[in-house]
Amino acid sequence: MSRLTRRDLLAAGMRTGFAAAAGLAGGGALFAAGRARAQGSGKKVTARLSHDLAADDPYNHGALRFAELVGKYTNGEIDVQVFSNHVLATEPEDIRQMRGGSLDLALIGGNLPGIDPRWSYGALPYLFKTYEGADKVYEGDVGHELLDSLGEFGLVGLSFFTNGYRQVTNSKRPIVTPKDMDGLKIRVPQNEAWIATFRALGANPTPMDFGQLYMALKTKVVDGQEGAASVILTEKFYEGQSYLALTAHIFQPVPLIAGKKFWDTLSKDAQEALRRAALESARYERGLVKEADTSSIDKLKSLGIQVSEVDKPAFVATTKPVYPELEAKIPGLKAIVDKIEAAQA
């Protein structure tokens, strides 16, 4: 189990030349063939796991725990290398590379609706009521159904990590009621549910790649953003912001996913080991995120960010029309929403 940085990646390319660099950037067919030959032969298989967040985020600690457990449960046969901070690629490219076979594993937050619009459920406002309710969904029948649905897109869903509850920051003013959102230019992922939610709140939702957000906040290209408190802290988004509103508007599922081309090279025993490691590391990560919700907010306060509680019932009521709006556009979305709500009852 190891964690690689962009510097490690470049150094590897310079040491081993074009062939190795090409393998790191792509070369999925060659790697898949090598894995197929190595599997069951006692040779170590290296698998790369990519994600968008910083090395000190709970996200990454969960990914490292997954890598550790995979090594343990496969007796060292599979070595998972974790690439944090979108050092390999951002989420949309991670999805494309997993489907093509040149990336093995990734944590994917808000970009799955790009291949299956039903995954917009993950950005519906106030759908998940509590951490405990989310656990029931993620580890119950509906969670398994959602993970299994990725199979038709060349992906294998393993478990659910999370970013936790997302909050709103901005550089203009405190937010207490939805009216305070009027006209604020808020960065959101390229996701219809996010856009609809912030449009309903009266903001100006601005889709933008996550990797561009830090500079966009610093240079005032956007007024604010929305994300988990731990991410606001570890990505240093607070450096371009003055106000944090505890809206808790979205509880984001983040599935741990394998590319099917990689998955199919593994033995049944190895697949079972990865599933076991994925479930245990997801529980570990969700626990870290829950703890970080409070500690990160306290830390942001100490850094001078003004924190405000919001009129939660007003936010819930204002965003409620997002549900029928999206359910009318996305076949199958309402059925998923109904199952998620029933699982939390």
C-alpha positions, 0 to 999 in steps of 0.5 A: 500500500502506498500513496503517490504524489504528482512528483512521484509520478513524474519521477517514475516517468523520467526514470523508466522512460516513455513506456512507463510514462505511457503506462501511468497515463494510460495503456489500459490494455497492457496493464489488464493483460499483465494483471490477467497473467499475474493473477493467481501466479503469486506475482503482485498486482498494482492497482491505482486509486484516484480521487479529487481531495487533499491528502489530509482529508477524511476521504484520503484517509479512507482510501488509504485504509482501503489500500491497507485492507486490500493488502491484508486480505489479499496477502499482499497480492494486490498493492493499491496506490492512492493518488489524491488531489486529482493528481492523475485526473479530475472525476470526469476523466477518472470515470472515462479512464475506468471505463476504458481500462486505463484506471483501476479505482476511483472515488466519484462524488458529483459526476456520475449523473454524466453517465446516468442521470438517476445519480442526481439523487445524490444532490437532491436537497435535504434527502438524507436526514441523518448520518444514521439514516444515510448508513441504512441507505448505503448498506441496505437493499437500495444502496446495493441496487444503486451500486449494481446499476453501475455495471451497465456503464462498465463500472463496479460499485463497491461501497459508499464513502461520503463528503458529509453535509455540505455548507455554503461559504461566500465573501459577500455577507452572512446567510441566515435565510434563503433571501440572503442567497439572492444573486450570489455567484456560487460554484457548483458541480456540473450537475443538474440537481445542484444547479436547480437547488441553488437556482431555487434559492435565488443564487446564481449557480456557476458550474466549474471544475473542482480543480479551478475552484481555489483560484476562482475564490481567491480572484473573486470569479465566484462569490462562494462555493458549497462543500463539506466543512472538512473540504473547505478546511483541507482545500483552504477555500476559506482563504478567499471567503469570509462567511460560512452558513450551516445550510447542510443542504446536501449529504453527498454519497461518494461511491468507491468504484472499480473499472470493470475491465480491471475487475474482470482480471481478478479472481473471485477470491480477490474480488471478495477481498476488495469488496470486504475492504471497501465496506470496512474502509467506507464505514471508517471514512464515514465515521471520520467525516462525521467527527470532522463536521464539528471539528472542521467548523470549529477550526474555521471559526478560529481562522476568522470565518464568521459562522451562521446558523440558518433557518433550516425549515425555510431552506427545506421549503424553498428547495422542495420544488426541485424534486418534482422538477427533476423527477419530471425530467429524469426517468426512474429518479422518483423511484430511487427517491422513494426507496431512499426515503423509505429506507430512512424511516 
